[in-house]
């Protein structure tokens, strides 16, 4: 059966070659006569998997030795608690940029553990633009500023970060490995794996080592970055299968030429889709052009009464998970690293046929 194209926001499309390799190894990994899911996380075999995955992740993002790389349970939502618990004090101040749904989720959780100042927001314009960095206003003695470089639901992003006077924390769930970033400009980068890295259930944290050791006393041991680092991300049984698959994805990305090479493909995919939408009187995208995401492309139909028909017919055409988030409506095409360019071509062709039939 031919595979269909998955435009879902996550769990997202995996590289087909990775899925094939995992399938081939599923019953007998590396000649052990066992699945990788069945071996101990403390075995020499799995420790080698973990070390190689971290090494490749570091290579892809040029992560220097003054950063710790952690692989955690859960995803970005759990990090919404872990960040303030580990970097802020109950009496201290932190700053958050409100750029949309996921930024608001981060803010709400952080308010449970520290004092949150909204450094900037675009909510008054329904998050149609990303607050420019020169508009961010920091509180006194702030422990960090947090922002969400790519808003998965709203489809807007801030692609360039300039040097900042306070530590910068970023939720890179839907943008990680999609284009080059200068890790040295950040104090902490975190996210969930289920978009550009691997299966759901795995999280990642890239943190400056000099920020370790500052967790609040109420921080549970399994949420304490210092203890996770000391335990080499194995304080308890990690999500071993997801970690193993993530390592396969890192290898695949390196074989593609790394982040720089995939960035060229990603920009080409996104530009094709935006160009088609902008040339149409039937479809529209309301995000400021300079803030458009290259990973998540929301679009509206001129006649909302046709939304259900669009989803029905697109599914029949093998184009899946195009429904936009309930908070914004319309459609959304998530076009992560693993989604081949031919999927975007197929979507544009379908949109054109649909427009001609129903406009």
TABELVEN-V895002 format. One record per pair of residues at least 24 apart in sequence whose ideal C-beta (glycine too) atoms are under 10 Angstrom apart, sorted by the first residue. I is the first residue (numbers start at 0). GAP is how many residues later the second one is. If there is no record, write none. Layout:
i:I gap:GAP
i:I gap:GAP
This chain:
i:1 gap:316
i:2 gap:315
i:2 gap:337
i:2 gap:340
i:3 gap:311
i:3 gap:313
i:3 gap:314
i:3 gap:315
i:3 gap:316
i:3 gap:317
i:3 gap:339
i:3 gap:342
i:4 gap:309
i:4 gap:312
i:4 gap:313
i:4 gap:314
i:4 gap:315
i:4 gap:316
i:4 gap:317
i:4 gap:328
i:4 gap:330
i:4 gap:334
i:4 gap:335
i:4 gap:337
i:4 gap:338
i:4 gap:339
i:4 gap:341
i:4 gap:342
i:4 gap:345
i:5 gap:312
i:5 gap:313
i:5 gap:314
i:5 gap:315
i:5 gap:316
i:5 gap:328
i:5 gap:330
i:5 gap:332
i:5 gap:333
i:5 gap:337
i:6 gap:289
i:6 gap:290
i:6 gap:307
i:6 gap:312
i:6 gap:313
i:6 gap:314
i:6 gap:315
i:6 gap:316
i:6 gap:324
i:6 gap:325
i:6 gap:326
i:6 gap:327
i:6 gap:328
i:6 gap:329
i:6 gap:332
i:6 gap:336
i:6 gap:337
i:6 gap:340
i:7 gap:186
i:7 gap:187
i:7 gap:312
i:7 gap:313
i:7 gap:314
i:7 gap:315
i:7 gap:324
i:7 gap:325
i:7 gap:326
i:7 gap:328
i:7 gap:331
i:8 gap:143
i:8 gap:144
i:8 gap:146
i:8 gap:164
i:8 gap:165
i:8 gap:185
i:8 gap:186
i:8 gap:286
i:8 gap:287
i:8 gap:312
i:8 gap:314
i:8 gap:315
i:8 gap:316
i:8 gap:323
i:8 gap:324
i:8 gap:325
i:8 gap:327
i:9 gap:65
i:9 gap:142
i:9 gap:163
i:9 gap:164
i:9 gap:182
i:9 gap:183
i:9 gap:184
i:9 gap:185
i:9 gap:186
i:9 gap:190
i:9 gap:286
i:9 gap:311
i:9 gap:324
i:9 gap:326
i:10 gap:181
i:10 gap:182
i:10 gap:183
i:10 gap:184
i:10 gap:187
i:10 gap:188
i:10 gap:189
i:10 gap:190
i:10 gap:310
i:11 gap:162
i:11 gap:181
i:11 gap:182
i:11 gap:183
i:11 gap:184
i:11 gap:185
i:11 gap:186
i:11 gap:187
i:11 gap:188
i:11 gap:283
i:11 gap:309
i:11 gap:322
i:11 gap:323
i:11 gap:324
i:11 gap:325
i:11 gap:326
i:11 gap:327
i:12 gap:182
i:12 gap:183
i:12 gap:307
i:12 gap:308
i:12 gap:321
i:12 gap:322
i:12 gap:323
i:12 gap:324
i:12 gap:325
i:12 gap:326
i:12 gap:327
i:12 gap:330
i:13 gap:180
i:13 gap:182
i:13 gap:183
i:13 gap:184
i:13 gap:185
i:13 gap:231
i:13 gap:234
i:13 gap:235
i:13 gap:238
i:13 gap:322
i:13 gap:323
i:13 gap:324
i:13 gap:325
i:14 gap:233
i:14 gap:234
i:14 gap:236
i:14 gap:237
i:14 gap:238
i:14 gap:240
i:14 gap:241
i:14 gap:322
i:14 gap:323
i:14 gap:324
i:14 gap:325
i:15 gap:236
i:15 gap:322
i:15 gap:324
i:16 gap:231
i:16 gap:234
i:16 gap:235
i:16 gap:238
i:16 gap:239
i:16 gap:321
i:17 gap:180
i:17 gap:227
i:17 gap:228
i:17 gap:229
i:17 gap:230
i:17 gap:231
i:17 gap:232
i:17 gap:233
i:17 gap:234
i:17 gap:235
i:17 gap:320
i:18 gap:226
i:18 gap:229
i:18 gap:319
i:20 gap:224
i:20 gap:227
i:20 gap:230
i:20 gap:231
i:21 gap:176
i:21 gap:177
i:21 gap:219
i:21 gap:222
i:21 gap:223
i:21 gap:226
i:24 gap:219
i:24 gap:223
i:25 gap:215
i:28 gap:215
i:34 gap:206
i:34 gap:209
i:35 gap:204
i:35 gap:205
i:35 gap:207
i:35 gap:208
i:35 gap:209
i:36 gap:203
i:36 gap:204
i:36 gap:207
i:37 gap:202
i:37 gap:203
i:38 gap:201
i:38 gap:205
i:39 gap:197
i:39 gap:200
i:40 gap:192
i:40 gap:193
i:40 gap:195
i:40 gap:196
i:40 gap:197
i:40 gap:198
i:40 gap:199
i:40 gap:202
i:41 gap:192
i:41 gap:195
i:42 gap:197
i:45 gap:188
i:45 gap:192
i:45 gap:194
i:45 gap:197
i:45 gap:198
i:46 gap:185
i:46 gap:187
i:47 gap:199
i:48 gap:191
i:48 gap:194
i:48 gap:195
i:48 gap:197
i:48 gap:198
i:48 gap:199
i:49 gap:182
i:49 gap:183
i:49 gap:184
i:49 gap:188
i:49 gap:190
i:49 gap:193
i:49 gap:194
i:49 gap:196
i:49 gap:197
i:50 gap:181
i:50 gap:196
i:51 gap:195
i:51 gap:198
i:51 gap:199
i:52 gap:144
i:52 gap:145
i:52 gap:151
i:52 gap:190
i:52 gap:191
i:52 gap:192
i:52 gap:193
i:52 gap:194
i:52 gap:195
i:52 gap:196
i:52 gap:197
i:52 gap:198
i:53 gap:150
i:53 gap:178
i:53 gap:179
i:53 gap:189
i:53 gap:192
i:53 gap:193
i:53 gap:196
i:54 gap:192
i:54 gap:195
i:55 gap:190
i:55 gap:191
i:55 gap:192
i:55 gap:193
i:55 gap:194
i:55 gap:195
i:55 gap:196
i:55 gap:197
i:55 gap:198
i:56 gap:119
i:56 gap:120
i:56 gap:140
i:56 gap:147
i:56 gap:149
i:56 gap:189
i:56 gap:190
i:56 gap:192
i:56 gap:193
i:56 gap:196
i:57 gap:125
i:57 gap:148
i:57 gap:192
i:58 gap:191
i:58 gap:194
i:58 gap:195
i:58 gap:199
i:58 gap:200
i:59 gap:116
i:59 gap:117
i:59 gap:120
i:59 gap:189
i:59 gap:190
i:59 gap:193
i:59 gap:194
i:59 gap:198
i:59 gap:199
i:59 gap:200
i:59 gap:202
i:60 gap:111
i:60 gap:115
i:60 gap:116
i:60 gap:119
i:60 gap:120
i:60 gap:121
i:60 gap:122
i:60 gap:128
i:60 gap:145
i:60 gap:197
i:60 gap:198
i:61 gap:118
i:61 gap:119
i:61 gap:120
i:61 gap:121
i:61 gap:122
i:61 gap:196
i:61 gap:197
i:62 gap:120
i:62 gap:121
i:62 gap:126
i:62 gap:143
i:63 gap:119
i:63 gap:120
i:63 gap:144
i:64 gap:144
i:65 gap:118
i:65 gap:142
i:65 gap:143
i:65 gap:144
i:66 gap:116
i:66 gap:117
i:66 gap:119
i:66 gap:120
i:66 gap:121
i:66 gap:122
i:66 gap:138
i:66 gap:139
i:66 gap:140
i:66 gap:141
i:66 gap:142
i:66 gap:143
i:66 gap:144
i:67 gap:120
i:67 gap:137
i:67 gap:138
i:67 gap:139
i:67 gap:140
i:67 gap:141
i:67 gap:143
i:67 gap:144
i:67 gap:157
i:67 gap:158
i:67 gap:160
i:67 gap:161
i:67 gap:162
i:67 gap:164
i:67 gap:165
i:68 gap:120
i:68 gap:135
i:68 gap:136
i:68 gap:137
i:68 gap:138
i:68 gap:160
i:68 gap:164
i:69 gap:120
i:69 gap:133
i:69 gap:134
i:69 gap:135
i:69 gap:136
i:69 gap:137
i:69 gap:155
i:69 gap:158
i:69 gap:159
i:69 gap:161
i:69 gap:162
i:69 gap:163
i:70 gap:122
i:70 gap:126
i:70 gap:131
i:70 gap:132
i:70 gap:133
i:70 gap:134
i:70 gap:157
i:70 gap:161
i:70 gap:162
i:70 gap:163
i:70 gap:167
i:70 gap:168
i:70 gap:171
i:70 gap:172
i:70 gap:175
i:71 gap:118
i:71 gap:120
i:71 gap:121
i:71 gap:129
i:71 gap:130
i:71 gap:131
i:71 gap:132
i:71 gap:133
i:71 gap:150
i:71 gap:151
i:71 gap:153
i:71 gap:156
i:71 gap:161
i:71 gap:163
i:71 gap:166
i:71 gap:167
i:72 gap:128
i:72 gap:129
i:72 gap:130
i:72 gap:149
i:72 gap:150
i:72 gap:155
i:72 gap:160
i:72 gap:162
i:72 gap:163
i:72 gap:164
i:72 gap:165
i:72 gap:166
i:72 gap:169
i:73 gap:118
i:73 gap:126
i:73 gap:127
i:73 gap:128
i:73 gap:129
i:73 gap:149
i:73 gap:165
i:74 gap:96
i:74 gap:98
i:74 gap:115
i:74 gap:116
i:74 gap:117
i:74 gap:118
i:74 gap:119
i:74 gap:120
i:74 gap:125
i:74 gap:126
i:74 gap:127
i:74 gap:128
i:74 gap:129
i:75 gap:26
i:75 gap:29
i:75 gap:30
i:75 gap:72
i:75 gap:76
i:75 gap:95
i:75 gap:96
i:75 gap:97
i:75 gap:98
i:75 gap:114
i:75 gap:115
i:75 gap:116
i:75 gap:117
i:75 gap:118
i:75 gap:119
i:75 gap:127
i:75 gap:128
i:76 gap:25
i:76 gap:28
i:76 gap:29
i:76 gap:32
i:76 gap:94
i:76 gap:96
i:76 gap:115
i:76 gap:126
i:77 gap:31
i:77 gap:112
i:77 gap:114
i:77 gap:125
i:77 gap:144
i:77 gap:145
i:78 gap:27
i:78 gap:30
i:78 gap:90
i:78 gap:92
i:78 gap:94
i:78 gap:109
i:78 gap:111
i:78 gap:112
i:78 gap:113
i:78 gap:124
i:78 gap:125
i:78 gap:126
i:78 gap:144
i:79 gap:25
i:79 gap:26
i:79 gap:27
i:79 gap:28
i:79 gap:29
i:79 gap:30
i:79 gap:32
i:79 gap:33
i:79 gap:66
i:79 gap:91
i:79 gap:110
i:80 gap:25
i:80 gap:28
i:80 gap:29
i:80 gap:31
i:80 gap:32
i:80 gap:138
i:80 gap:139
i:80 gap:142
i:81 gap:27
i:81 gap:31
i:81 gap:106
i:81 gap:108
i:81 gap:121
i:81 gap:123
i:81 gap:133
i:81 gap:137
i:81 gap:138
i:81 gap:140
i:81 gap:141
i:81 gap:142
i:81 gap:143
i:81 gap:146
i:82 gap:26
i:82 gap:27
i:82 gap:30
i:82 gap:31
i:82 gap:60
i:82 gap:61
i:82 gap:63
i:82 gap:86
i:82 gap:88
i:82 gap:105
i:82 gap:107
i:82 gap:122
i:82 gap:124
i:82 gap:142
i:83 gap:25
i:83 gap:26
i:83 gap:27
i:83 gap:28
i:83 gap:29
i:83 gap:30
i:83 gap:31
i:83 gap:32
i:83 gap:59
i:83 gap:60
i:83 gap:62
i:83 gap:85
i:83 gap:132
i:83 gap:135
i:84 gap:24
i:84 gap:25
i:84 gap:27
i:84 gap:28
i:84 gap:29
i:84 gap:129
i:84 gap:130
i:84 gap:131
i:84 gap:132
i:84 gap:133
i:84 gap:134
i:84 gap:135
i:84 gap:138
i:84 gap:139
i:84 gap:140
i:85 gap:27
i:85 gap:102
i:85 gap:119
i:85 gap:121
i:85 gap:125
i:85 gap:126
i:85 gap:127
i:85 gap:128
i:85 gap:129
i:85 gap:130
i:85 gap:133
i:85 gap:137
i:85 gap:138
i:85 gap:139
i:85 gap:140
i:85 gap:142
i:86 gap:26
i:86 gap:27
i:86 gap:56
i:86 gap:57
i:86 gap:59
i:86 gap:80
i:86 gap:82
i:86 gap:100
i:86 gap:101
i:86 gap:120
i:86 gap:124
i:86 gap:125
i:86 gap:127
i:86 gap:128
i:86 gap:129
i:86 gap:138
i:87 gap:25
i:87 gap:26
i:87 gap:27
i:87 gap:28
i:87 gap:54
i:87 gap:55
i:87 gap:56
i:87 gap:126
i:87 gap:127
i:87 gap:128
i:88 gap:24
i:88 gap:25
i:88 gap:26
i:88 gap:54
i:88 gap:125
i:88 gap:127
i:89 gap:24
i:89 gap:25
i:89 gap:126
i:89 gap:127
i:89 gap:128
i:90 gap:24
i:91 gap:47
i:91 gap:48
i:91 gap:49
i:91 gap:50
i:91 gap:51
i:91 gap:52
i:91 gap:124
i:92 gap:24
i:92 gap:45
i:92 gap:46
i:92 gap:47
i:92 gap:48
i:92 gap:49
i:92 gap:50
i:92 gap:51
i:93 gap:25
i:93 gap:44
i:93 gap:45
i:93 gap:48
i:93 gap:49
i:93 gap:50
i:93 gap:51
i:93 gap:52
i:93 gap:72
i:93 gap:73
i:93 gap:75
i:94 gap:24
i:94 gap:25
i:94 gap:41
i:94 gap:42
i:94 gap:43
i:94 gap:44
i:94 gap:47
i:94 gap:48
i:94 gap:49
i:94 gap:50
i:94 gap:51
i:94 gap:52
i:94 gap:71
i:94 gap:73
i:94 gap:74
i:95 gap:24
i:95 gap:25
i:95 gap:40
i:95 gap:48
i:95 gap:49
i:95 gap:50
i:95 gap:51
i:95 gap:52
i:95 gap:73
i:96 gap:24
i:96 gap:25
i:96 gap:33
i:96 gap:34
i:96 gap:36
i:96 gap:38
i:96 gap:39
i:96 gap:48
i:96 gap:49
i:96 gap:50
i:96 gap:51
i:96 gap:52
i:96 gap:61
i:96 gap:73
i:97 gap:24
i:97 gap:25
i:97 gap:29
i:97 gap:33
i:97 gap:49
i:97 gap:50
i:98 gap:24
i:98 gap:28
i:98 gap:30
i:98 gap:31
i:98 gap:32
i:98 gap:48
i:98 gap:49
i:98 gap:50
i:98 gap:51
i:98 gap:52
i:98 gap:55
i:98 gap:57
i:98 gap:58
i:98 gap:59
i:98 gap:192
i:99 gap:26
i:99 gap:27
i:99 gap:28
i:99 gap:30
i:99 gap:48
i:99 gap:50
i:99 gap:51
i:99 gap:52
i:99 gap:53
i:99 gap:54
i:99 gap:55
i:99 gap:56
i:99 gap:227
i:99 gap:228
i:100 gap:26
i:100 gap:47
i:100 gap:50
i:100 gap:51
i:100 gap:52
i:100 gap:53
i:100 gap:224
i:100 gap:226
i:100 gap:227
i:101 gap:46
i:101 gap:48
i:101 gap:49
i:101 gap:50
i:101 gap:51
i:101 gap:52
i:101 gap:69
i:101 gap:71
i:101 gap:72
i:102 gap:24
i:102 gap:27
i:102 gap:28
i:102 gap:43
i:102 gap:44
i:102 gap:45
i:102 gap:48
i:102 gap:51
i:102 gap:68
i:103 gap:44
i:103 gap:47
i:104 gap:43
i:104 gap:66
i:105 gap:40
i:105 gap:41
i:105 gap:42
i:105 gap:63
i:105 gap:65
i:106 gap:39
i:109 gap:36
i:109 gap:59
i:112 gap:103
i:112 gap:105
i:112 gap:106
i:113 gap:29
i:113 gap:102
i:114 gap:24
i:114 gap:27
i:114 gap:28
i:115 gap:30
i:116 gap:25
i:116 gap:28
i:118 gap:26
i:118 gap:27
i:118 gap:28
i:118 gap:47
i:119 gap:25
i:119 gap:27
i:121 gap:32
i:121 gap:34
i:121 gap:166
i:121 gap:169
i:124 gap:161
i:124 gap:163
i:125 gap:28
i:125 gap:160
i:125 gap:202
i:126 gap:24
i:126 gap:26
i:126 gap:27
i:126 gap:28
i:126 gap:29
i:126 gap:159
i:126 gap:160
i:126 gap:164
i:126 gap:201
i:127 gap:26
i:127 gap:28
i:127 gap:157
i:127 gap:158
i:127 gap:159
i:127 gap:160
i:127 gap:163
i:128 gap:27
i:128 gap:29
i:128 gap:157
i:128 gap:158
i:128 gap:159
i:128 gap:160
i:128 gap:161
i:128 gap:162
i:129 gap:24
i:129 gap:26
i:129 gap:27
i:129 gap:28
i:129 gap:29
i:129 gap:157
i:129 gap:158
i:129 gap:160
i:129 gap:161
i:129 gap:162
i:129 gap:163
i:130 gap:27
i:130 gap:160
i:131 gap:26
i:131 gap:158
i:131 gap:159
i:132 gap:25
i:132 gap:27
i:132 gap:28
i:132 gap:29
i:132 gap:30
i:132 gap:31
i:132 gap:35
i:133 gap:28
i:135 gap:28
i:135 gap:29
i:135 gap:30
i:137 gap:26
i:137 gap:27
i:137 gap:28
i:138 gap:27
i:140 gap:25
i:141 gap:24
i:141 gap:25
i:142 gap:24
i:142 gap:26
i:142 gap:44
i:142 gap:68
i:142 gap:71
i:143 gap:24
i:143 gap:25
i:143 gap:42
i:143 gap:43
i:143 gap:44
i:143 gap:67
i:144 gap:24
i:144 gap:25
i:144 gap:42
i:145 gap:24
i:145 gap:25
i:145 gap:42
i:145 gap:44
i:146 gap:24
i:147 gap:24
i:147 gap:25
i:147 gap:26
i:147 gap:27
i:147 gap:43
i:148 gap:24
i:148 gap:25
i:148 gap:26
i:148 gap:27
i:148 gap:29
i:148 gap:32
i:148 gap:37
i:148 gap:40
i:148 gap:42
i:148 gap:144
i:149 gap:24
i:149 gap:25
i:149 gap:26
i:149 gap:28
i:149 gap:41
i:149 gap:45
i:149 gap:143
i:149 gap:144
i:149 gap:145
i:149 gap:146
i:150 gap:24
i:150 gap:136
i:150 gap:140
i:150 gap:142
i:150 gap:144
i:150 gap:145
i:150 gap:147
i:151 gap:43
i:151 gap:141
i:151 gap:143
i:151 gap:144
i:151 gap:146
i:151 gap:173
i:151 gap:180
i:151 gap:182
i:152 gap:143
i:152 gap:145
i:152 gap:171
i:152 gap:172
i:152 gap:173
i:152 gap:174
i:152 gap:175
i:152 gap:179
i:153 gap:132
i:153 gap:133
i:153 gap:137
i:153 gap:139
i:153 gap:142
i:153 gap:144
i:153 gap:170
i:153 gap:171
i:153 gap:173
i:153 gap:174
i:153 gap:178
i:154 gap:130
i:154 gap:131
i:154 gap:132
i:154 gap:136
i:154 gap:137
i:154 gap:138
i:154 gap:139
i:154 gap:140
i:154 gap:141
i:154 gap:142
i:154 gap:143
i:154 gap:144
i:154 gap:169
i:154 gap:170
i:154 gap:173
i:154 gap:175
i:154 gap:177
i:154 gap:178
i:154 gap:179
i:155 gap:130
i:155 gap:131
i:155 gap:132
i:155 gap:134
i:155 gap:135
i:155 gap:136
i:155 gap:137
i:155 gap:140
i:155 gap:142
i:156 gap:130
i:156 gap:133
i:156 gap:134
i:156 gap:135
i:156 gap:136
i:156 gap:137
i:156 gap:138
i:156 gap:139
i:157 gap:132
i:157 gap:133
i:157 gap:135
i:158 gap:131
i:158 gap:132
i:158 gap:133
i:158 gap:134
i:158 gap:135
i:159 gap:25
i:159 gap:130
i:160 gap:24
i:160 gap:25
i:166 gap:41
i:166 gap:43
i:166 gap:44
i:168 gap:38
i:168 gap:42
i:169 gap:36
i:171 gap:24
i:171 gap:32
i:171 gap:34
i:172 gap:24
i:172 gap:30
i:172 gap:31
i:172 gap:122
i:173 gap:119
i:173 gap:121
i:173 gap:122
i:173 gap:160
i:173 gap:162
i:174 gap:118
i:174 gap:119
i:174 gap:120
i:174 gap:121
i:174 gap:161
i:175 gap:28
i:175 gap:30
i:175 gap:83
i:175 gap:119
i:175 gap:161
i:176 gap:72
i:176 gap:73
i:176 gap:76
i:176 gap:81
i:176 gap:82
i:176 gap:85
i:176 gap:86
i:176 gap:89
i:176 gap:159
i:176 gap:160
i:177 gap:81
i:177 gap:84
i:177 gap:85
i:177 gap:87
i:177 gap:88
i:177 gap:89
i:177 gap:92
i:177 gap:115
i:177 gap:116
i:177 gap:117
i:177 gap:157
i:177 gap:158
i:177 gap:159
i:178 gap:80
i:178 gap:81
i:178 gap:83
i:178 gap:84
i:178 gap:85
i:178 gap:87
i:178 gap:88
i:178 gap:115
i:178 gap:116
i:178 gap:158
i:179 gap:78
i:179 gap:79
i:179 gap:80
i:179 gap:82
i:179 gap:83
i:180 gap:78
i:182 gap:25
i:183 gap:24
i:186 gap:24
i:187 gap:37
i:189 gap:35
i:192 gap:46
i:192 gap:49
i:192 gap:50
i:192 gap:52
i:192 gap:53
i:192 gap:56
i:193 gap:48
i:193 gap:142
i:194 gap:100
i:194 gap:101
i:194 gap:139
i:194 gap:141
i:194 gap:142
i:194 gap:143
i:195 gap:50
i:195 gap:53
i:195 gap:57
i:195 gap:66
i:195 gap:70
i:195 gap:99
i:195 gap:140
i:195 gap:141
i:195 gap:142
i:196 gap:45
i:196 gap:46
i:196 gap:48
i:196 gap:49
i:196 gap:50
i:196 gap:52
i:196 gap:53
i:196 gap:56
i:196 gap:139
i:196 gap:140
i:196 gap:141
i:197 gap:41
i:197 gap:43
i:197 gap:44
i:197 gap:45
i:197 gap:46
i:197 gap:47
i:197 gap:48
i:197 gap:49
i:197 gap:50
i:197 gap:51
i:197 gap:52
i:197 gap:140
i:198 gap:40
i:198 gap:42
i:198 gap:43
i:198 gap:44
i:198 gap:45
i:198 gap:46
i:198 gap:47
i:198 gap:50
i:199 gap:39
i:199 gap:42
i:200 gap:37
i:200 gap:38
i:200 gap:40
i:200 gap:41
i:200 gap:42
i:201 gap:36
i:201 gap:37
i:201 gap:38
i:201 gap:39
i:201 gap:40
i:201 gap:41
i:201 gap:42
i:201 gap:43
i:201 gap:44
i:202 gap:30
i:202 gap:36
i:202 gap:39
i:203 gap:29
i:203 gap:42
i:204 gap:24
i:204 gap:28
i:248 gap:88
i:248 gap:89
i:251 gap:85
i:251 gap:86
i:252 gap:84
i:252 gap:85
i:255 gap:81
i:258 gap:78
i:261 gap:74
i:261 gap:75
i:261 gap:76
i:262 gap:31
i:262 gap:74
i:264 gap:70
i:264 gap:72
i:264 gap:74
i:264 gap:75
i:264 gap:76
i:265 gap:28
i:265 gap:29
i:265 gap:69
i:265 gap:70
i:265 gap:71
i:265 gap:73
i:265 gap:75
i:266 gap:27
i:267 gap:26
i:267 gap:73
i:267 gap:76
i:268 gap:25
i:268 gap:26
i:268 gap:28
i:268 gap:64
i:268 gap:66
i:268 gap:67
i:268 gap:68
i:268 gap:70
i:268 gap:71
i:268 gap:72
i:268 gap:73
i:268 gap:74
i:268 gap:75
i:268 gap:76
i:268 gap:78
i:269 gap:24
i:269 gap:25
i:269 gap:26
i:269 gap:27
i:269 gap:63
i:269 gap:65
i:269 gap:74
i:270 gap:73
i:271 gap:63
i:271 gap:69
i:271 gap:72
i:271 gap:73
i:271 gap:75
i:271 gap:76
i:272 gap:24
i:272 gap:26
i:272 gap:60
i:272 gap:62
i:272 gap:71
i:272 gap:72
i:272 gap:74
i:272 gap:75
i:272 gap:78
i:273 gap:25
i:274 gap:73
i:275 gap:68
i:275 gap:71
i:275 gap:72
i:275 gap:73
i:275 gap:75
i:275 gap:76
i:275 gap:79
i:276 gap:56
i:276 gap:71
i:276 gap:74
i:279 gap:71
i:279 gap:72
i:279 gap:75
i:279 gap:79
i:280 gap:74
i:280 gap:78
i:281 gap:24
i:281 gap:69
i:281 gap:70
i:281 gap:72
i:281 gap:73
i:281 gap:74
i:281 gap:76
i:281 gap:77
i:282 gap:27
i:282 gap:47
i:282 gap:48
i:282 gap:68
i:282 gap:69
i:282 gap:71
i:282 gap:72
i:283 gap:46
i:284 gap:45
i:284 gap:46
i:285 gap:42
i:285 gap:44
i:292 gap:39
i:292 gap:41
i:292 gap:42
i:293 gap:41
i:293 gap:42
i:294 gap:38
i:294 gap:39
i:294 gap:40
i:294 gap:41
i:294 gap:42
i:294 gap:44
i:295 gap:28
i:295 gap:29
i:295 gap:36
i:295 gap:37
i:295 gap:38
i:295 gap:39
i:295 gap:40
i:296 gap:34
i:296 gap:35
i:296 gap:36
i:296 gap:37
i:296 gap:38
i:296 gap:47
i:296 gap:50
i:297 gap:26
i:297 gap:27
i:297 gap:30
i:297 gap:31
i:297 gap:32
i:297 gap:33
i:297 gap:34
i:297 gap:35
i:297 gap:36
i:298 gap:25
i:298 gap:31
i:298 gap:32
i:298 gap:33
i:298 gap:34
i:298 gap:52
i:299 gap:24
i:299 gap:28
i:299 gap:29
i:299 gap:30
i:299 gap:31
i:300 gap:28
i:300 gap:29
i:300 gap:30
i:300 gap:50
i:300 gap:53
i:300 gap:54
i:300 gap:57
i:300 gap:58
i:301 gap:53
i:301 gap:56
i:301 gap:57
i:302 gap:55
i:302 gap:56
i:303 gap:25
i:303 gap:26
i:304 gap:53
i:305 gap:48
i:305 gap:49
i:305 gap:52
i:305 gap:53
i:306 gap:24
i:308 gap:45
i:308 gap:48
i:308 gap:49
i:309 gap:40
i:309 gap:41
i:309 gap:44
i:309 gap:45
i:309 gap:48
i:312 gap:37
i:312 gap:40
i:312 gap:41
i:312 gap:44
i:312 gap:45
i:313 gap:32
i:313 gap:33
i:313 gap:36
i:313 gap:37
i:313 gap:40
i:315 gap:34
i:316 gap:29
i:316 gap:30
i:316 gap:32
i:316 gap:33
i:316 gap:36
i:316 gap:37
i:317 gap:25
i:317 gap:28
i:317 gap:32
i:318 gap:24
i:318 gap:27
i:318 gap:28
i:318 gap:30
i:318 gap:31
i:318 gap:32
i:321 gap:25
i:321 gap:28
i:321 gap:29
